[in-house]
Amino acid sequence: MSHRRSAAKALRLRARGGVGNSLGWLGALAGLTIAVACNLLSIRFDHRWDLTSNQRYTPSQMVRRILSGLADDATVVVLLARSDPVAPTIDLLLTSYRQLTPHLRVDWVDPDRDPLRFLARQSELGLTAGHTEEGQVTSDAVLVVTARGRRHYVEAQALVELDPDAGESTSRFEHAIAVALNSVLDQAPPTVCFTEGHRELSLTDQSPIGLARLKERLERETMVVKSVDLAGANNDSLGQCRLVIIAAPDVAISENAQQRLKQAATHSSILLLGGVVPDPAGNLASVGLESLASLGGIALGTAVVVEKDDAYLLPGVFGETFYATPLSHPTTRGLMRGQGASPLRVVVSLAQGMRKRPGSFALPLLESSAHSILLTEVSSAHVGADSTGHDDVGRHVVAMAAPLSGTNPLLRIAVLPANVLQNRSFDAPSLLVTQAFATSVVTWLVASPSSDLEYAPRPQRDAGAELSAEELGEVARYVGLVMPGCFLLAGISVLLLRRKQPRPTKEDSHLSHGPSQNPKQGKD
């Protein structure tokens, strides 16, 4: 009887072992099926988590707002090598943008890996010999945003803002892509009008004091640029202008022209450049911009600011050209640095003094140092004299901005020194800060309800390194602590699970193989 019971127990153990093996195979198959399903779901519903401390690769609210309202398909063509230092950042940000809308497509063309396709894509986009097929000049377009049959070209210098003094860089990729999307999706591109007829600065002048580079920059931003003759008999209309620029007239503006400009201020923003001109003896005279500036509560003087602080002077000048300090304003946000650091300064020349009228909402943009003076004569004898005996020594405002209307906040006026928008500010590498300020003011003035973008710059980082010391520390902690810690926890979990399973006894092992029979007993 005992032999039969042992045999029955052995059969039950064998059956249990067979079922256990079957369940093991089924568990492995189920685990494999779940892994494949999770992989397919991750491909279908792509999502990434930004674990950086400053959320560098998380789309800003500005971009989220634009992409959430994207109803038409848009394509971002990236003409950049994958080995470029900024390529990983662009790739991660564009991937995060695609997760927010199904209407955004990315076409990355690497000139190193596929040069023939790169040349063909350039030809399709109208990028040949540094010019677009529309005649716009673009020296180094790395992004082209297309939608509704329109294109916006983004150059490499628009993606990163360099601080040469601190040796740091700030990414402006999000602002550049937001401006590009707004430009191609805007139903009507903005029109910027430049006045003529009073010897203003010319849009076709290629010399250092011309405005040809500004015209090219505006056209690259898909704006329509036109000239309006205020002195002619045809009375060109200013009704379609979103921004009217009076660029440093050299003679007094006529009464009729002033009335037309005041009428334009009811529906357009205004940018005034310069307001006084010197005669052959160096005496300054007004050209009649005071009435226009007063629409925004800005009072213009008839004197220019001369800097006497050597720390703000440029080499080889008397003081009529100097570094002006930016003040807090949406147009100067990109020039402000971290707490305790002085802002990036803007070069101004023959800057007219101005002030805020009582009760107005005008705000200063640039100011001189506490040692500057005001002069009504700009002869070398007066400019080179020291500040002794002057009653107006102190900080003087040289650029201001204000709203034109209490009901429409996008109708604005700004008064700047003329040199800020001249060709030399766009050509000289040493005037990058001045160029950035000029384009920021124009963008702020030409803003529409869809393009008035509040840009919050990303944290600064070292300009010459792909990874900062802090980021290298994060990588070292991840590789040295997080990854080994995960493997260690996985190993401990497996060890604990194995200990919980009951080990077979010697008797169970003996019974699972059946009772051993003595050959001699079998023969008996």
WOBELBEL-V846871 format. One record per residue. N is the residue number from 1. RES is the residue in three letters. SS is DSSP state (h for helix, s for strand, l for the rest). Layout:
{{N/RES/SS} {N/RES/SS}}
//
This chain:
{{1/MET/l} {2/SER/h} {3/HIS/h} {4/ARG/h} {5/ARG/h} {6/SER/h} {7/ALA/h} {8/ALA/h} {9/LYS/h} {10/ALA/h} {11/LEU/h} {12/ARG/h} {13/LEU/h} {14/ARG/h} {15/ALA/h} {16/ARG/h} {17/GLY/h} {18/GLY/h} {19/VAL/h} {20/GLY/h} {21/ASN/h} {22/SER/h} {23/LEU/h} {24/GLY/h} {25/TRP/h} {26/LEU/h} {27/GLY/h} {28/ALA/h} {29/LEU/h} {30/ALA/h} {31/GLY/h} {32/LEU/h} {33/THR/h} {34/ILE/h} {35/ALA/h} {36/VAL/h} {37/ALA/h} {38/CYS/h} {39/ASN/h} {40/LEU/h} {41/LEU/h} {42/SER/h} {43/ILE/h} {44/ARG/h} {45/PHE/l} {46/ASP/l} {47/HIS/l} {48/ARG/l} {49/TRP/l} {50/ASP/l} {51/LEU/l} {52/THR/l} {53/SER/l} {54/ASN/l} {55/GLN/l} {56/ARG/l} {57/TYR/l} {58/THR/l} {59/PRO/l} {60/SER/l} {61/GLN/h} {62/MET/h} {63/VAL/h} {64/ARG/h} {65/ARG/h} {66/ILE/h} {67/LEU/h} {68/SER/h} {69/GLY/l} {70/LEU/l} {71/ALA/l} {72/ASP/l} {73/ASP/l} {74/ALA/s} {75/THR/s} {76/VAL/s} {77/VAL/s} {78/VAL/s} {79/LEU/s} {80/LEU/l} {81/ALA/l} {82/ARG/l} {83/SER/l} {84/ASP/l} {85/PRO/l} {86/VAL/l} {87/ALA/h} {88/PRO/h} {89/THR/h} {90/ILE/h} {91/ASP/h} {92/LEU/h} {93/LEU/h} {94/LEU/h} {95/THR/h} {96/SER/h} {97/TYR/h} {98/ARG/h} {99/GLN/l} {100/LEU/l} {101/THR/l} {102/PRO/l} {103/HIS/l} {104/LEU/s} {105/ARG/s} {106/VAL/s} {107/ASP/s} {108/TRP/s} {109/VAL/s} {110/ASP/l} {111/PRO/l} {112/ASP/l} {113/ARG/l} {114/ASP/l} {115/PRO/h} {116/LEU/h} {117/ARG/h} {118/PHE/h} {119/LEU/h} {120/ALA/h} {121/ARG/h} {122/GLN/h} {123/SER/h} {124/GLU/h} {125/LEU/l} {126/GLY/l} {127/LEU/l} {128/THR/s} {129/ALA/l} {130/GLY/l} {131/HIS/s} {132/THR/l} {133/GLU/l} {134/GLU/l} {135/GLY/l} {136/GLN/l} {137/VAL/s} {138/THR/l} {139/SER/l} {140/ASP/l} {141/ALA/s} {142/VAL/s} {143/LEU/s} {144/VAL/s} {145/VAL/s} {146/THR/s} {147/ALA/s} {148/ARG/l} {149/GLY/l} {150/ARG/s} {151/ARG/s} {152/HIS/s} {153/TYR/s} {154/VAL/s} {155/GLU/s} {156/ALA/h} {157/GLN/h} {158/ALA/h} {159/LEU/l} {160/VAL/s} {161/GLU/s} {162/LEU/s} {163/ASP/s} {164/PRO/l} {165/ASP/l} {166/ALA/l} {167/GLY/l} {168/GLU/s} {169/SER/s} {170/THR/s} {171/SER/s} {172/ARG/l} {173/PHE/h} {174/GLU/h} {175/HIS/h} {176/ALA/h} {177/ILE/h} {178/ALA/h} {179/VAL/h} {180/ALA/h} {181/LEU/h} {182/ASN/h} {183/SER/h} {184/VAL/h} {185/LEU/h} {186/ASP/l} {187/GLN/l} {188/ALA/l} {189/PRO/l} {190/PRO/l} {191/THR/s} {192/VAL/s} {193/CYS/s} {194/PHE/s} {195/THR/s} {196/GLU/s} {197/GLY/l} {198/HIS/l} {199/ARG/l} {200/GLU/l} {201/LEU/l} {202/SER/l} {203/LEU/l} {204/THR/l} {205/ASP/l} {206/GLN/l} {207/SER/l} {208/PRO/l} {209/ILE/l} {210/GLY/l} {211/LEU/l} {212/ALA/h} {213/ARG/h} {214/LEU/h} {215/LYS/h} {216/GLU/h} {217/ARG/h} {218/LEU/h} {219/GLU/h} {220/ARG/h} {221/GLU/l} {222/THR/l} {223/MET/l} {224/VAL/s} {225/VAL/s} {226/LYS/s} {227/SER/s} {228/VAL/s} {229/ASP/s} {230/LEU/l} {231/ALA/l} {232/GLY/l} {233/ALA/l} {234/ASN/l} {235/ASN/l} {236/ASP/l} {237/SER/l} {238/LEU/l} {239/GLY/l} {240/GLN/l} {241/CYS/l} {242/ARG/l} {243/LEU/s} {244/VAL/s} {245/ILE/s} {246/ILE/s} {247/ALA/s} {248/ALA/l} {249/PRO/l} {250/ASP/l} {251/VAL/l} {252/ALA/l} {253/ILE/l} {254/SER/l} {255/GLU/h} {256/ASN/h} {257/ALA/h} {258/GLN/h} {259/GLN/h} {260/ARG/h} {261/LEU/h} {262/LYS/h} {263/GLN/h} {264/ALA/h} {265/ALA/l} {266/THR/l} {267/HIS/l} {268/SER/l} {269/SER/s} {270/ILE/s} {271/LEU/s} {272/LEU/s} {273/LEU/s} {274/GLY/l} {275/GLY/l} {276/VAL/s} {277/VAL/s} {278/PRO/s} {279/ASP/l} {280/PRO/l} {281/ALA/l} {282/GLY/l} {283/ASN/s} {284/LEU/s} {285/ALA/s} {286/SER/s} {287/VAL/l} {288/GLY/l} {289/LEU/l} {290/GLU/h} {291/SER/h} {292/LEU/h} {293/ALA/h} {294/SER/h} {295/LEU/h} {296/GLY/h} {297/GLY/l} {298/ILE/s} {299/ALA/s} {300/LEU/s} {301/GLY/s} {302/THR/s} {303/ALA/s} {304/VAL/s} {305/VAL/s} {306/VAL/s} {307/GLU/l} {308/LYS/l} {309/ASP/l} {310/ASP/h} {311/ALA/h} {312/TYR/h} {313/LEU/s} {314/LEU/l} {315/PRO/l} {316/GLY/l} {317/VAL/l} {318/PHE/l} {319/GLY/l} {320/GLU/l} {321/THR/s} {322/PHE/s} {323/TYR/s} {324/ALA/s} {325/THR/s} {326/PRO/s} {327/LEU/l} {328/SER/l} {329/HIS/l} {330/PRO/h} {331/THR/h} {332/THR/h} {333/ARG/h} {334/GLY/h} {335/LEU/h} {336/MET/l} {337/ARG/l} {338/GLY/l} {339/GLN/l} {340/GLY/l} {341/ALA/l} {342/SER/l} {343/PRO/l} {344/LEU/l} {345/ARG/l} {346/VAL/s} {347/VAL/s} {348/VAL/s} {349/SER/s} {350/LEU/l} {351/ALA/l} {352/GLN/s} {353/GLY/s} {354/MET/s} {355/ARG/s} {356/LYS/s} {357/ARG/l} {358/PRO/l} {359/GLY/l} {360/SER/l} {361/PHE/l} {362/ALA/l} {363/LEU/s} {364/PRO/s} {365/LEU/s} {366/LEU/s} {367/GLU/s} {368/SER/l} {369/SER/l} {370/ALA/l} {371/HIS/l} {372/SER/l} {373/ILE/s} {374/LEU/s} {375/LEU/s} {376/THR/l} {377/GLU/s} {378/VAL/l} {379/SER/l} {380/SER/h} {381/ALA/h} {382/HIS/h} {383/VAL/h} {384/GLY/h} {385/ALA/l} {386/ASP/l} {387/SER/l} {388/THR/l} {389/GLY/l} {390/HIS/l} {391/ASP/l} {392/ASP/l} {393/VAL/l} {394/GLY/l} {395/ARG/l} {396/HIS/l} {397/VAL/s} {398/VAL/s} {399/ALA/s} {400/MET/s} {401/ALA/s} {402/ALA/s} {403/PRO/s} {404/LEU/l} {405/SER/l} {406/GLY/l} {407/THR/l} {408/ASN/l} {409/PRO/l} {410/LEU/l} {411/LEU/l} {412/ARG/s} {413/ILE/s} {414/ALA/s} {415/VAL/s} {416/LEU/s} {417/PRO/l} {418/ALA/h} {419/ASN/h} {420/VAL/h} {421/LEU/h} {422/GLN/l} {423/ASN/h} {424/ARG/h} {425/SER/h} {426/PHE/h} {427/ASP/h} {428/ALA/l} {429/PRO/h} {430/SER/h} {431/LEU/h} {432/LEU/h} {433/VAL/h} {434/THR/h} {435/GLN/h} {436/ALA/h} {437/PHE/h} {438/ALA/h} {439/THR/h} {440/SER/h} {441/VAL/h} {442/VAL/h} {443/THR/h} {444/TRP/h} {445/LEU/h} {446/VAL/l} {447/ALA/l} {448/SER/l} {449/PRO/l} {450/SER/l} {451/SER/l} {452/ASP/l} {453/LEU/l} {454/GLU/l} {455/TYR/l} {456/ALA/l} {457/PRO/l} {458/ARG/l} {459/PRO/l} {460/GLN/l} {461/ARG/s} {462/ASP/s} {463/ALA/l} {464/GLY/l} {465/ALA/l} {466/GLU/l} {467/LEU/l} {468/SER/l} {469/ALA/h} {470/GLU/h} {471/GLU/h} {472/LEU/h} {473/GLY/h} {474/GLU/h} {475/VAL/h} {476/ALA/h} {477/ARG/h} {478/TYR/h} {479/VAL/h} {480/GLY/h} {481/LEU/h} {482/VAL/h} {483/MET/h} {484/PRO/h} {485/GLY/h} {486/CYS/h} {487/PHE/h} {488/LEU/h} {489/LEU/h} {490/ALA/h} {491/GLY/h} {492/ILE/h} {493/SER/h} {494/VAL/h} {495/LEU/h} {496/LEU/h} {497/LEU/h} {498/ARG/h} {499/ARG/h} {500/LYS/h} {501/GLN/l} {502/PRO/l} {503/ARG/l} {504/PRO/l} {505/THR/l} {506/LYS/h} {507/GLU/h} {508/ASP/h} {509/SER/h} {510/HIS/h} {511/LEU/h} {512/SER/h} {513/HIS/l} {514/GLY/l} {515/PRO/l} {516/SER/l} {517/GLN/l} {518/ASN/l} {519/PRO/h} {520/LYS/h} {521/GLN/h} {522/GLY/h} {523/LYS/h} {524/ASP/l}}
//
